[in-house]
Structure formats: C-alpha cells, structure tokens
C-alpha cells in the first residue's frame, strides 16, 4: 500500500502502469502461503493513479473495482467512491456524467454507502464545466439542498460558481436564479462580500432597466 500511495502522488507519467503491476503482484501472491490480498486502501490508491489521466481503459478498470467491492460485502469507502466519480467525470466519455448521477441515485436508495458533500461536488463541477449543462449543475445543487442534511448542503464556493454560471448564461430568468443562490448563502452560512459582489455582477450582466438601482 505504501508503494501504491507513493506512485499515486508522484509526478511520474507512468503511475497507472506501475500501480497495475503492484496490484497484480498483490493479487497473485494471495494464496501462495504469503497472503497479500489488496484491501480497500490498496484500491483507493490504485484508483487515484487511474484518476491522473483517465481514459476508456481506466474507466473500465475503475468500474470493475467499484462493482467488485460493492458485491463482495466489503463496500467501498466514501473516499474511494469520490475518486471513482472523478475518474468518470474527468474521462469525458459519452454519458459519463449521467452514469455518475445514476450511481448517486442508487446509493441514495440502497443506503449501502452514503455519498458526502464532496461526492455531489465532483458531479456538480463536471456539469458546470460542460457547455450547455447549466440546468444539470443547478439540479445537483438543488438536490443537495432537498436532502435536508447539514453535512450535504452546498459549499459557498458551489453557490458562487452557480451564480457566475447564471450571470453569464444569458437566460431570461438568470437574475432570479442568482437571487435564489444568494438567499441560500444568507440562510445557511451568512452573507459574504463575495456573495454580494456576485449578485451585483448578475444585475450588471442582466442590463435590465432597474439593474443600476439593484446593484446600488
């Protein structure tokens, strides 16, 4: 595990290849009189290596590991779930974001593993960086609020990112969407200077007749 961890956080370009070599050795040595079976931490470090430059092969391998752990009675940890979601989101594969949302949905229903705020944030950032996926990003934000759990509420940074997206979207109701985010920040955390600045920017971008008065 220490070797896998070192590869996971090294600057080498060949981390995935070497991590796979070490993982194969661990799996092959199990049962020859010297048990060295990988545990959840081993797979977590291995998947961290895959997340560095996730291609189609990395996504397939990460999916196999996650499903294997879920079916083994030794479910994956939340940190491993988050790494798996990062691999999906960063891969750029078709429907990878939809798959990530589906995983969150299934876990929410089954209760086998409770996603964290970071889990939802990974998917939110994936949508926020995709052109034309602003409504999907907004749905993730609202889902976190609807769950009604303080530990799953969006962070200030997520609200500010959503406010920025709406401000530059050109949507006719963009200011109202920004106002909703602002009110959530006030309610959940307390207003900040950055939140006020984002609200002013949204009014400025709207070019409405009353925008100057609202900004003031």
N, CA, C and O of each residue as an XYZ file, in Angstrom:
864
protein
N       0.822     -1.201      0.000
C       0.000      0.000      0.000
C       0.860      1.256      0.000
O       0.522      2.252     -0.641
N       1.962      1.203      0.715
C       2.844      2.373      0.743
C       3.440      2.626     -0.645
O       3.589      3.773     -1.066
N       3.776      1.550     -1.344
C       4.287      1.699     -2.712
C       3.209      2.287     -3.626
O       3.496      3.170     -4.435
N       1.975      1.801     -3.500
C       0.874      2.327     -4.303
C       0.622      3.799     -3.982
O       0.386      4.610     -4.877
N       0.676      4.129     -2.699
C       0.452      5.518     -2.284
C       1.520      6.432     -2.863
O       1.220      7.540     -3.307
N       2.770      5.969     -2.860
C       3.866      6.783     -3.377
C       3.710      7.031     -4.871
O       3.949      8.139     -5.351
N       3.303      5.987     -5.609
C       3.042      6.170     -7.036
C       1.867      7.124     -7.252
O       1.899      7.962     -8.153
N       0.842      6.994     -6.428
C      -0.369      7.801     -6.596
C      -0.090      9.294     -6.521
O      -0.748     10.089     -7.193
N       0.890      9.676     -5.701
C       1.166     11.103     -5.511
C       2.509     11.530     -6.098
O       3.035     12.592     -5.762
N       3.057     10.692     -6.978
C       4.302     11.056     -7.650
C       3.998     11.874     -8.899
O       2.844     11.988     -9.311
N       5.038     12.440     -9.495
C       4.875     13.239    -10.710
C       5.159     12.433    -11.975
O       5.205     12.987    -13.073
N       5.347     11.135    -11.818
C       5.632     10.283    -12.966
C       4.434     10.208    -13.906
O       3.286     10.298    -13.471
N       4.713     10.042    -15.199
C       3.638      9.891    -16.180
C       3.164      8.444    -16.287
O       2.146      8.165    -16.920
N       3.901      7.531    -15.669
C       3.586      6.107    -15.809
C       2.956      5.531    -14.548
O       3.090      4.338    -14.278
N       2.276      6.359    -13.783
C       1.749      5.897    -12.491
C       0.767      4.740    -12.654
O       0.806      3.784    -11.880
N      -0.113      4.818    -13.651
C      -1.133      3.779    -13.809
C      -0.501      2.428    -14.134
O      -0.935      1.398    -13.617
N       0.521      2.428    -14.985
C       1.191      1.185    -15.368
C       1.854      0.522    -14.171
O       1.691     -0.677    -13.946
N       2.603      1.308    -13.402
C       3.303      0.754    -12.239
C       2.336      0.356    -11.128
O       2.556     -0.641    -10.441
N       1.275      1.124    -10.951
C       0.279      0.776     -9.944
C      -0.399     -0.541    -10.296
O      -0.656     -1.362     -9.416
N      -0.690     -0.748    -11.585
C      -1.295     -2.005    -12.023
C      -0.347     -3.172    -11.776
O      -0.782     -4.255    -11.385
N       0.958     -2.954    -12.005
C       1.967     -4.001    -11.756
C       1.970     -4.409    -10.291
O       1.985     -5.599     -9.975
N       1.955     -3.430     -9.400
C       1.981     -3.723     -7.966
C       0.694     -4.416     -7.534
O       0.724     -5.368     -6.754
N      -0.433     -3.935     -8.044
C      -1.713     -4.542     -7.682
C      -1.783     -5.984     -8.167
O      -2.284     -6.852     -7.453
N      -1.284     -6.250     -9.378
C      -1.254     -7.628     -9.897
C      -0.418     -8.528     -8.995
O      -0.795     -9.665     -8.711
N       0.713     -8.009     -8.553
C       1.592     -8.802     -7.681
C       0.898     -9.121     -6.363
O       1.004    -10.237     -5.853
N       0.194     -8.148     -5.819
C      -0.527     -8.377     -4.565
C      -1.604     -9.439     -4.738
O      -1.766    -10.316     -3.890
N      -2.348     -9.353     -5.855
C      -3.429    -10.310     -6.086
C      -2.888    -11.704     -6.383
O      -3.484    -12.696     -5.963
N      -1.775    -11.795     -7.095
C      -1.210    -13.091     -7.460
C      -0.544    -13.789     -6.284
O      -0.499    -15.019     -6.248
N      -0.025    -13.032     -5.324
C       0.650    -13.637     -4.182
C      -0.333    -14.162     -3.152
O       0.024    -14.980     -2.304
N      -1.556    -13.699     -3.224
C      -2.562    -14.175     -2.276
C      -2.838    -15.652     -2.527
O      -3.213    -16.035     -3.635
N      -2.658    -16.470     -1.521
C      -2.930    -17.896     -1.643
C      -1.695    -18.743     -1.859
O      -1.808    -19.967     -1.912
N      -0.511    -18.144     -1.989
C       0.703    -18.947     -2.185
C       1.470    -19.142     -0.883
O       2.666    -19.435     -0.881
N       0.753    -18.971      0.223
C       1.404    -19.117      1.523
C       1.812    -17.791      2.126
O       2.214    -17.728      3.288
N       1.711    -16.732      1.342
C       2.048    -15.398      1.855
C       0.947    -14.449      1.383
O       1.050    -13.822      0.329
N      -0.096    -14.364      2.184
C      -1.265    -13.581      1.802
C      -0.937    -12.099      1.727
O      -0.387    -11.519      2.663
N      -1.283    -11.501      0.601
C      -1.058    -10.069      0.416
C      -2.214     -9.496     -0.391
O      -2.021     -8.669     -1.282
N      -3.423     -9.954     -0.062
C      -4.592     -9.527     -0.820
C      -4.813     -8.028     -0.666
O      -4.704     -7.504      0.442
N      -5.123     -7.323     -1.762
C      -5.397     -5.883     -1.667
C      -6.609     -5.617     -0.784
O      -7.570     -6.386     -0.791
N      -6.563     -4.538     -0.032
C      -7.720     -4.125      0.746
C      -8.306     -2.858      0.129
O      -7.865     -2.424     -0.935
N      -9.291     -2.268      0.787
C      -9.957     -1.077      0.246
C      -8.969      0.060      0.024
O      -9.098      0.823     -0.934
N      -7.978      0.172      0.913
C      -6.995      1.238      0.779
C      -6.112      1.018     -0.444
O      -5.734      1.974     -1.121
N      -5.786     -0.240     -0.726
C      -4.996     -0.557     -1.923
C      -5.708     -0.075     -3.174
O      -5.116      0.570     -4.038
N      -6.996     -0.402     -3.253
C      -7.772      0.003     -4.425
C      -7.951      1.512     -4.486
O      -8.013      2.091     -5.570
N      -8.035      2.148     -3.327
C      -8.166      3.605     -3.302
C      -6.927      4.268     -3.897
O      -7.043      5.195     -4.698
N      -5.738      3.795     -3.506
C      -4.506      4.350     -4.060
C      -4.392      4.037     -5.553
O      -3.953      4.872     -6.343
N      -4.794      2.822     -5.922
C      -4.720      2.427     -7.333
C      -5.629      3.313     -8.186
O      -5.234      3.769     -9.259
N      -6.845      3.551     -7.700
C      -7.768      4.371     -8.464
C      -7.340      5.837     -8.483
O      -7.676      6.568     -9.415
N      -6.607      6.267     -7.470
C      -6.027      7.612     -7.501
C      -5.047      7.722     -8.661
O      -4.986      8.750     -9.335
N      -4.284      6.665     -8.889
C      -3.367      6.630    -10.037
C      -4.149      6.712    -11.349
O      -3.749      7.429    -12.266
N      -5.251      5.986    -11.438
C      -6.062      5.999    -12.659
C      -6.663      7.378    -12.914
O      -6.875      7.763    -14.064
N      -6.935      8.117    -11.847
C      -7.599      9.418    -11.984
C      -6.688     10.495    -12.553
O      -7.154     11.577    -12.912
N      -5.391     10.208    -12.638
C      -4.451     11.220    -13.127
C      -4.718     11.575    -14.599
O      -4.668     12.746    -14.977
N      -4.996     10.576    -15.409
C      -5.294     10.793    -16.831
C      -6.267      9.706    -17.274
O      -5.894      8.798    -18.018
N      -7.509      9.799    -16.817
C      -8.459      8.702    -17.056
C      -8.890      8.575    -18.512
O      -9.506      9.481    -19.073
N      -8.556      7.434    -19.115
C      -9.032      7.127    -20.462
C     -10.089      6.032    -20.359
O     -10.529      5.683    -19.263
N     -10.490      5.499    -21.497
C     -11.543      4.487    -21.519
C     -11.144      3.250    -20.720
O     -11.966      2.669    -20.011
N      -9.883      2.853    -20.837
C      -9.387      1.682    -20.105
C      -9.424      1.931    -18.608
O      -9.793      1.041    -17.842
N      -9.046      3.133    -18.179
C      -9.048      3.476    -16.755
C     -10.468      3.459    -16.198
O     -10.700      2.984    -15.086
N     -11.410      3.976    -16.972
C     -12.805      3.983    -16.537
C     -13.312      2.561    -16.371
O     -13.976      2.251    -15.382
N     -13.006      1.692    -17.329
C     -13.452      0.302    -17.264
C     -12.878     -0.413    -16.042
O     -13.584     -1.145    -15.349
N     -11.583     -0.191    -15.788
C     -10.930     -0.838    -14.643
C     -11.492     -0.303    -13.319
O     -11.735     -1.072    -12.389
N     -11.694      1.006    -13.240
C     -12.237      1.602    -12.022
C     -13.652      1.101    -11.759
O     -14.026      0.841    -10.615
N     -14.430      0.967    -12.824
C     -15.801      0.474    -12.687
C     -15.803     -0.969    -12.167
O     -16.617     -1.329    -11.317
N     -14.893     -1.778    -12.682
C     -14.796     -3.174    -12.251
C     -14.472     -3.267    -10.763
O     -15.059     -4.067    -10.035
N     -13.531     -2.439    -10.325
C     -13.113     -2.455     -8.922
C     -14.261     -2.019     -8.019
O     -14.533     -2.657     -7.002
N     -14.929     -0.941     -8.388
C     -16.014     -0.423     -7.554
C     -17.139     -1.448     -7.445
O     -17.661     -1.684     -6.355
N     -17.512     -2.056     -8.563
C     -18.578     -3.056     -8.547
C     -18.159     -4.299     -7.775
O     -18.972     -4.919     -7.090
N     -16.888     -4.658     -7.889
C     -16.366     -5.824     -7.169
C     -16.455     -5.614     -5.663
O     -16.864     -6.513     -4.928
N     -16.072     -4.426     -5.207
C     -16.120     -4.135     -3.773
C     -17.558     -4.076     -3.280
O     -17.859     -4.562     -2.189
N     -18.452     -3.486     -4.072
C     -19.852     -3.383     -3.681
C     -20.499     -4.761     -3.557
O     -21.361     -4.972     -2.705
N     -20.076     -5.709     -4.420
C     -20.676     -7.044     -4.425
C     -20.021     -7.993     -3.419
O     -20.560     -9.061     -3.128
N     -18.871     -7.607     -2.897
C     -18.111     -8.512     -2.035
C     -18.548     -8.494     -0.581
O     -18.076     -9.302      0.219
N     -19.448     -7.579     -0.232
C     -19.806     -7.444      1.181
C     -18.828     -6.573      1.927
O     -18.979     -6.331      3.125
N     -17.822     -6.102      1.215
C     -16.839     -5.183      1.788
C     -16.920     -3.884      0.984
O     -16.032     -3.580      0.187
N     -17.998     -3.121      1.204
C     -18.283     -1.977      0.327
C     -17.167     -0.946      0.294
O     -16.377     -0.816      1.229
N     -17.131     -0.228     -0.802
C     -16.126      0.812     -0.982
C     -16.331      1.925      0.038
O     -17.436      2.134      0.538
N     -15.250      2.631      0.335
C     -15.332      3.775      1.231
C     -15.838      4.991      0.465
O     -15.873      4.987     -0.765
N     -16.227      6.027      1.195
C     -16.696      7.249      0.547
C     -15.559      7.884     -0.253
O     -15.781      8.408     -1.344
N     -14.346      7.836      0.291
C     -13.211      8.420     -0.430
C     -12.958      7.689     -1.739
O     -12.618      8.317     -2.742
N     -13.123      6.349     -1.741
C     -12.944      5.594     -2.987
C     -14.076      5.926     -3.969
O     -13.845      6.040     -5.172
N     -15.291      6.080     -3.448
C     -16.416      6.492     -4.290
C     -16.102      7.817     -4.975
O     -16.347      7.974     -6.171
N     -15.562      8.765     -4.221
C     -15.280     10.086     -4.782
C     -14.207     10.027     -5.870
O     -14.281     10.749     -6.865
N     -13.217      9.167     -5.675
C     -12.179      9.003     -6.694
C     -12.781      8.385     -7.953
O     -12.460      8.794     -9.068
N     -13.651      7.400     -7.767
C     -14.323      6.767     -8.907
C     -15.151      7.792     -9.676
O     -15.136      7.803    -10.907
N     -15.870      8.649     -8.964
C     -16.664      9.687     -9.610
C     -15.767     10.659    -10.377
O     -16.127     11.108    -11.465
N     -14.611     10.983     -9.818
C     -13.667     11.875    -10.502
C     -13.189     11.256    -11.809
O     -13.072     11.941    -12.826
N     -12.913      9.945    -11.771
C     -12.466      9.256    -12.978
C     -13.539      9.334    -14.056
O     -13.243      9.622    -15.216
N     -14.785      9.077    -13.671
C     -15.885      9.153    -14.631
C     -16.016     10.556    -15.213
O     -16.104     10.733    -16.428
N     -16.026     11.551    -14.324
C     -16.249     12.932    -14.753
C     -15.113     13.439    -15.636
O     -15.352     14.116    -16.637
N     -13.879     13.109    -15.262
C     -12.722     13.619    -15.994
C     -12.470     12.877    -17.298
O     -11.746     13.372    -18.162
N     -13.056     11.704    -17.447
C     -12.782     10.890    -18.634
C     -13.331     11.526    -19.905
O     -12.789     11.328    -20.993
N     -14.414     12.294    -19.759
C     -15.025     12.896    -20.944
C     -15.771     11.908    -21.810
O     -16.167     12.234    -22.929
N     -15.968     10.690    -21.299
C     -16.702      9.693    -22.081
C     -18.164     10.090    -22.228
O     -18.709     10.797    -21.381
N     -18.789      9.640    -23.292
C     -20.207      9.899    -23.508
C     -21.023      9.315    -22.357
O     -20.842      8.154    -21.988
N     -21.908     10.111    -21.799
C     -22.803      9.700    -20.715
C     -22.084      9.409    -19.396
O     -22.672      8.810    -18.496
N     -20.822      9.823    -19.271
C     -20.106      9.577    -18.016
C     -20.728     10.361    -16.858
O     -20.798      9.860    -15.736
N     -21.178     11.584    -17.128
C     -21.826     12.375    -16.079
C     -23.166     11.760    -15.695
O     -23.534     11.758    -14.520
N     -23.890     11.244    -16.668
C     -25.161     10.586    -16.375
C     -24.926      9.339    -15.520
O     -25.706      9.041    -14.616
N     -23.844      8.613    -15.817
C     -23.523      7.432    -15.013
C     -23.204      7.830    -13.572
O     -23.605      7.146    -12.631
N     -22.484      8.936    -13.406
C     -22.145      9.413    -12.067
C     -23.407      9.773    -11.277
O     -23.518      9.460    -10.092
N     -24.356     10.435    -11.948
C     -25.623     10.788    -11.291
C     -26.393      9.528    -10.928
O     -26.985      9.449     -9.852
N     -26.388      8.540    -11.823
C     -27.076      7.267    -11.572
C     -26.500      6.565    -10.347
O     -27.242      5.986     -9.554
N     -25.200      6.614    -10.193
C     -24.554      5.992     -9.022
C     -25.017      6.673     -7.742
O     -25.331      6.005     -6.757
N     -25.060      8.010     -7.753
C     -25.529      8.741     -6.575
C     -26.980      8.386     -6.265
O     -27.353      8.237     -5.101
N     -27.799      8.251     -7.316
C     -29.204      7.886     -7.130
C     -29.324      6.511     -6.479
O     -30.079      6.330     -5.524
N     -28.577      5.550     -7.001
C     -28.655      4.180     -6.480
C     -28.207      4.108     -5.021
O     -28.833      3.429     -4.207
N     -27.137      4.801     -4.700
C     -26.633      4.782     -3.327
C     -27.605      5.460     -2.377
O     -27.749      5.047     -1.226
N     -28.261      6.485     -2.852
C     -29.239      7.193     -2.031
C     -30.407      6.278     -1.687
O     -30.952      6.343     -0.585
N     -30.791      5.419     -2.643
C     -31.908      4.496     -2.431
C     -31.484      3.301     -1.587
O     -32.178      2.926     -0.642
N     -30.343      2.705     -1.928
C     -29.913      1.484     -1.247
C     -29.396      1.734      0.164
O     -29.578      0.905      1.054
N     -28.750      2.884      0.364
C     -28.188      3.179      1.684
C     -26.940      2.393      2.004
O     -26.454      2.440      3.134
N     -26.401      1.655      1.015
C     -25.204      0.853      1.262
C     -23.972      1.724      1.512
O     -23.035      1.312      2.196
N     -23.989      2.927      0.951
C     -22.889      3.867      1.126
C     -23.460      5.271      0.970
O     -24.104      5.579     -0.032
N     -23.223      6.112      1.955
C     -23.783      7.460      1.924
C     -22.800      8.428      1.278
O     -21.731      8.679      1.834
N     -23.142      8.976      0.112
C     -22.252      9.953     -0.523
C     -22.050     11.175      0.363
O     -22.924     11.532      1.154
N     -20.915     11.800      0.228
C     -20.605     13.001      1.000
C     -20.862     14.247      0.158
O     -21.225     14.158     -1.015
N     -20.669     15.408      0.777
C     -20.782     16.659      0.022
C     -19.813     16.650     -1.159
O     -20.145     17.102     -2.255
N     -18.607     16.125     -0.916
C     -17.591     16.070     -1.972
C     -18.050     15.202     -3.141
O     -17.695     15.478     -4.286
N     -18.829     14.163     -2.871
C     -19.336     13.292     -3.934
C     -20.212     14.087     -4.899
O     -20.044     14.021     -6.117
N     -21.140     14.832     -4.329
C     -22.032     15.651     -5.158
C     -21.261     16.783     -5.835
O     -21.573     17.168     -6.962
N     -20.259     17.312     -5.145
C     -19.489     18.424     -5.705
C     -18.709     17.998     -6.941
O     -18.572     18.773     -7.888
N     -18.196     16.766     -6.940
C     -17.479     16.249     -8.114
C     -18.381     16.277     -9.339
O     -17.974     16.722    -10.412
N     -19.621     15.794     -9.168
C     -20.557     15.745    -10.284
C     -21.006     17.157    -10.670
O     -21.144     17.470    -11.853
N     -21.231     18.003     -9.664
C     -21.611     19.394     -9.927
C     -20.551     20.091    -10.776
O     -20.884     20.771    -11.747
N     -19.288     19.927    -10.420
C     -18.210     20.564    -11.174
C     -18.122     20.007    -12.588
O     -17.799     20.731    -13.530
N     -18.409     18.722    -12.731
C     -18.411     18.132    -14.064
C     -19.436     18.803    -14.964
O     -19.138     19.138    -16.110
N     -20.647     19.000    -14.444
C     -21.688     19.666    -15.218
C     -21.359     21.139    -15.447
O     -21.597     21.668    -16.532
N     -20.814     21.801    -14.427
C     -20.556     23.240    -14.534
C     -19.491     23.557    -15.586
O     -19.465     24.660    -16.131
N     -18.613     22.587    -15.872
C     -17.561     22.804    -16.865
C     -17.980     22.393    -18.268
O     -17.279     22.678    -19.240
N     -19.126     21.723    -18.374
C     -19.622     21.287    -19.680
C     -20.528     22.362    -20.272
O     -21.461     22.825    -19.615
N     -20.254     22.752    -21.494
C     -21.080     23.765    -22.149
C     -22.516     23.258    -22.302
O     -22.754     22.147    -22.776
N     -23.449     24.086    -21.897
C     -24.854     23.740    -22.064
C     -25.423     22.848    -20.986
O     -26.545     22.363    -21.126
N     -24.675     22.613    -19.902
C     -25.176     21.726    -18.846
C     -25.502     22.488    -17.565
O     -25.479     21.913    -16.477
N     -25.802     23.772    -17.691
C     -26.053     24.597    -16.520
C     -27.277     24.120    -15.726
O     -27.272     24.158    -14.495
N     -28.320     23.673    -16.426
C     -29.510     23.182    -15.729
C     -29.196     21.924    -14.932
O     -29.727     21.728    -13.838
N     -28.335     21.074    -15.477
C     -27.937     19.854    -14.760
C     -27.143     20.203    -13.505
O     -27.342     19.603    -12.449
N     -26.243     21.178    -13.626
C     -25.482     21.625    -12.461
C     -26.416     22.180    -11.393
O     -26.236     21.922    -10.203
N     -27.411     22.942    -11.828
C     -28.381     23.528    -10.898
C     -29.199     22.450    -10.196
O     -29.523     22.580     -9.016
N     -29.534     21.379    -10.928
C     -30.297     20.283    -10.327
C     -29.498     19.589     -9.228
O     -30.059     19.212     -8.199
N     -28.192     19.417     -9.437
C     -27.352     18.809     -8.400
C     -27.346     19.683     -7.155
O     -27.442     19.180     -6.036
N     -27.233     20.992     -7.352
C     -27.224     21.933     -6.235
C     -28.536     21.845     -5.450
O     -28.531     21.786     -4.220
N     -29.655     21.837     -6.173
C     -30.955     21.792     -5.505
C     -31.201     20.438     -4.833
O     -31.880     20.357     -3.809
N     -30.644     19.386     -5.419
C     -30.796     18.075     -4.786
C     -30.103     18.051     -3.430
O     -30.635     17.509     -2.461
N     -28.920     18.640     -3.369
C     -28.186     18.686     -2.097
C     -28.995     19.423     -1.038
O     -29.010     19.026      0.127
N     -29.663     20.490     -1.441
C     -30.499     21.251     -0.506
C     -31.704     20.420     -0.077
O     -32.072     20.406      1.098
N     -32.319     19.722     -1.045
C     -33.545     18.968     -0.761
C     -33.304     17.767      0.164
O     -34.236     17.290      0.813
N     -32.073     17.284      0.227
C     -31.779     16.145      1.106
C     -31.942     16.515      2.578
O     -32.146     15.645      3.424
N     -31.850     17.808      2.878
C     -32.120     18.276      4.233
C     -31.106     17.879      5.285
O     -31.426     17.819      6.473
N     -29.879     17.605      4.854
C     -28.829     17.232      5.795
C     -27.751     18.311      5.812
O     -27.170     18.615      4.769
N     -27.476     18.889      6.968
C     -26.488     19.981      7.049
C     -25.141     19.624      6.434
O     -24.489     20.466      5.816
N     -24.726     18.366      6.607
C     -23.408     17.960      6.108
C     -23.375     17.814      4.582
O     -22.302     17.674      3.994
N     -24.548     17.846      3.945
C     -24.607     17.706      2.491
C     -24.990     19.003      1.784
O     -25.118     19.027      0.560
N     -25.173     20.072      2.540
C     -25.514     21.347      1.915
C     -24.365     21.829      1.049
O     -23.205     21.598      1.390
N     -24.654     22.494     -0.067
C     -23.588     23.012     -0.930
C     -22.689     23.982     -0.185
O     -23.120     24.668      0.743
N     -21.439     24.027     -0.603
C     -20.495     24.980     -0.017
C     -20.728     26.363     -0.622
O     -21.399     26.495     -1.645
N     -20.171     27.387      0.015
C     -20.266     28.748     -0.520
C     -19.679     28.789     -1.921
O     -20.226     29.447     -2.806
N     -18.566     28.090     -2.129
C     -17.895     28.086     -3.433
C     -18.813     27.531     -4.524
O     -18.803     28.016     -5.656
N     -19.604     26.516     -4.181
C     -20.529     25.946     -5.165
C     -21.623     26.950     -5.524
O     -21.967     27.116     -6.694
N     -22.160     27.613     -4.511
C     -23.177     28.635     -4.782
C     -22.597     29.761     -5.640
O     -23.244     30.221     -6.581
N     -21.383     30.204     -5.317
C     -20.763     31.289     -6.085
C     -20.514     30.872     -7.532
O     -20.680     31.669     -8.455
N     -20.112     29.614     -7.720
C     -19.903     29.109     -9.079
C     -21.222     29.087     -9.850
O     -21.274     29.430    -11.031
N     -22.290     28.675     -9.154
C     -23.601     28.642     -9.795
C     -24.063     30.044    -10.145
O     -24.645     30.254    -11.208
N     -23.812     31.010     -9.267
C     -24.178     32.402     -9.531
C     -23.436     32.939    -10.753
O     -24.008     33.655    -11.575
N     -22.166     32.588    -10.860
C     -21.367     33.018    -12.009
C     -21.904     32.408    -13.298
O     -21.993     33.090    -14.319
N     -22.261     31.132    -13.256
C     -22.789     30.456    -14.443
C     -24.087     31.109    -14.915
O     -24.270     31.345    -16.109
N     -24.985     31.400    -13.974
C     -26.244     32.024    -14.358
C     -26.013     33.431    -14.893
O     -26.664     33.852    -15.849
N     -25.074     34.165    -14.267
C     -24.812     35.552    -14.689
C     -24.384     35.635    -16.141
O     -24.732     36.583    -16.846
N     -23.627     34.642    -16.587
C     -23.089     34.664    -17.954
C     -23.897     33.810    -18.930
O     -23.515     33.652    -20.089
N     -25.014     33.263    -18.455
C     -25.792     32.330    -19.279
C     -26.667     33.029    -20.313
O     -26.972     32.460    -21.361
N     -27.069     34.260    -20.018
C     -27.985     34.954    -20.920
C     -29.417     34.490    -20.787
O     -30.272     34.896    -21.573
N     -29.699     33.637    -19.795
C     -31.064     33.149    -19.584
C     -31.955     34.291    -19.106
O     -31.506     35.139    -18.335
N     -33.212     34.324    -19.552
C     -34.104     35.430    -19.179
C     -34.365     35.528    -17.687
O     -34.628     36.616    -17.175
N     -34.296     34.400    -16.976
C     -34.534     34.402    -15.528
C     -33.240     34.242    -14.733
O     -33.258     33.782    -13.592
N     -32.129     34.620    -15.337
C     -30.827     34.403    -14.707
C     -30.709     35.121    -13.364
O     -30.193     34.552    -12.401
N     -31.185     36.370    -13.293
C     -31.059     37.134    -12.044
C     -31.847     36.470    -10.921
O     -31.384     36.421     -9.782
N     -33.033     35.961    -11.238
C     -33.828     35.271    -10.216
C     -33.105     34.019     -9.715
O     -33.155     33.704     -8.526
N     -32.445     33.318    -10.609
C     -31.675     32.136    -10.203
C     -30.509     32.539     -9.295
O     -30.216     31.873     -8.302
N     -29.855     33.641     -9.657
C     -28.741     34.139     -8.837
C     -29.247     34.565     -7.465
O     -28.607     34.295     -6.448
N     -30.400     35.233     -7.440
C     -31.000     35.678     -6.174
C     -31.284     34.481     -5.264
O     -31.086     34.557     -4.052
N     -31.750     33.373     -5.857
C     -32.025     32.167     -5.063
C     -30.744     31.668     -4.392
O     -30.745     31.345     -3.204
N     -29.649     31.606     -5.164
C     -28.360     31.167     -4.608
C     -27.920     32.103     -3.476
O     -27.432     31.653     -2.439
N     -28.099     33.411     -3.692
C     -27.706     34.389     -2.684
C     -28.492     34.175     -1.390
O     -27.924     34.198     -0.298
N     -29.787     33.969     -1.522
C     -30.617     33.758     -0.332
C     -30.238     32.467      0.401
O     -30.322     32.397      1.627
N     -29.823     31.451     -0.353
C     -29.371     30.201      0.271
C     -28.107     30.446      1.089
O     -27.967     29.934      2.200
N     -27.197     31.226      0.535
C     -25.964     31.542      1.272
C     -26.297     32.280      2.560
O     -25.760     31.965      3.622
N     -27.198     33.280      2.459
C     -27.599     34.053      3.641
C     -28.219     33.140      4.690
O     -27.917     33.259      5.877
N     -29.090     32.224      4.249
C     -29.813     31.344      5.159
C     -28.896     30.312      5.805
O     -29.000     30.043      7.002
N     -28.014     29.746      5.022
C     -27.217     28.617      5.506
C     -25.896     29.014      6.137
O     -25.438     28.373      7.083
N     -25.278     30.075      5.614
C     -23.929     30.412      6.057
C     -23.829     31.843      6.577
O     -23.139     32.115      7.560
N     -24.521     32.739      5.908
C     -24.398     34.160      6.213
C     -23.778     34.872      5.024
O     -22.850     34.364      4.394
N     -24.300     36.051      4.724
C     -23.843     36.778      3.547
C     -22.365     37.137      3.646
O     -21.864     37.458      4.724
N     -21.679     37.080      2.523
C     -20.263     37.452      2.449
C     -20.092     38.521      1.377
O     -20.973     38.718      0.539
N     -18.962     39.203      1.408
C     -18.700     40.238      0.399
C     -18.658     39.633     -1.000
O     -19.084     40.274     -1.960
N     -18.147     38.400     -1.131
C     -18.103     37.751     -2.439
C     -19.506     37.461     -2.961
O     -19.768     37.563     -4.160
N     -20.404     37.097     -2.045
C     -21.777     36.821     -2.450
C     -22.453     38.095     -2.945
O     -23.155     38.079     -3.956
N     -22.240     39.199     -2.228
C     -22.812     40.480     -2.668
C     -22.225     40.897     -4.014
O     -22.945     41.385     -4.885
N     -20.911     40.703     -4.182
C     -20.262     41.066     -5.449
C     -20.824     40.237     -6.605
O     -21.042     40.760     -7.698
N     -21.055     38.953     -6.365
C     -21.611     38.080     -7.405
C     -23.029     38.512     -7.762
O     -23.427     38.455     -8.926
N     -23.793     38.947     -6.755
C     -25.157     39.417     -7.004
C     -25.136     40.710     -7.815
O     -25.941     40.881     -8.730
N     -24.226     41.613     -7.486
C     -24.095     42.853     -8.251
C     -23.709     42.567     -9.707
O     -24.245     43.178    -10.632
N     -22.780     41.635     -9.894
C     -22.358     41.273    -11.251
C     -23.515     40.724    -12.064
O     -23.640     41.005    -13.256
N     -24.361     39.936    -11.409
C     -25.515     39.358    -12.100
C     -26.473     40.447    -12.554
O     -26.994     40.398    -13.668
N     -26.705     41.431    -11.692
C     -27.587     42.525    -12.094
C     -26.956     43.329    -13.229
O     -27.645     43.737    -14.163
N     -25.666     43.552    -13.147
C     -24.987     44.286    -14.213
C     -25.075     43.572    -15.546
O     -25.275     44.202    -16.585
N     -24.923     42.243    -15.517
C     -24.972     41.458    -16.752
C     -26.385     41.394    -17.325
O     -26.564     41.178    -18.523
N     -27.381     41.581    -16.473
C     -28.771     41.470    -16.933
C     -29.189     42.617    -17.841
O     -30.051     42.449    -18.704
N     -28.574     43.793    -17.646
C     -28.891     45.002    -18.422
C     -30.361     45.421    -18.297
O     -30.880     46.114    -19.172
N     -31.001     45.025    -17.268
C     -32.386     45.446    -17.051
C     -32.429     46.933    -16.700
O     -31.445     47.490    -16.215
N     -33.554     47.560    -16.942
C     -33.669     48.990    -16.636
C     -33.403     49.317    -15.160
O     -32.868     50.378    -14.839
N     -33.784     48.388    -14.264
C     -33.604     48.640    -12.836
C     -32.292     48.074    -12.291
O     -32.060     48.094    -11.083
N     -31.432     47.568    -13.189
C     -30.181     46.951    -12.753
C     -29.289     47.902    -11.950
O     -28.756     47.486    -10.921
N     -29.099     49.167    -12.372
C     -28.230     50.065    -11.590
C     -28.728     50.271    -10.167
O     -27.947     50.253     -9.216
N     -30.058     50.469    -10.030
C     -30.616     50.655     -8.689
C     -30.427     49.402     -7.836
O     -30.101     49.489     -6.652
N     -30.636     48.234     -8.453
C     -30.481     46.968     -7.723
C     -29.021     46.769     -7.303
O     -28.754     46.309     -6.193
N     -28.080     47.114     -8.183
C     -26.667     46.965     -7.855
C     -26.279     47.886     -6.696
O     -25.519     47.507     -5.805
N     -26.830     49.121     -6.736
C     -26.553     50.055     -5.631
C     -27.132     49.542     -4.322
O     -26.996     50.196     -3.289
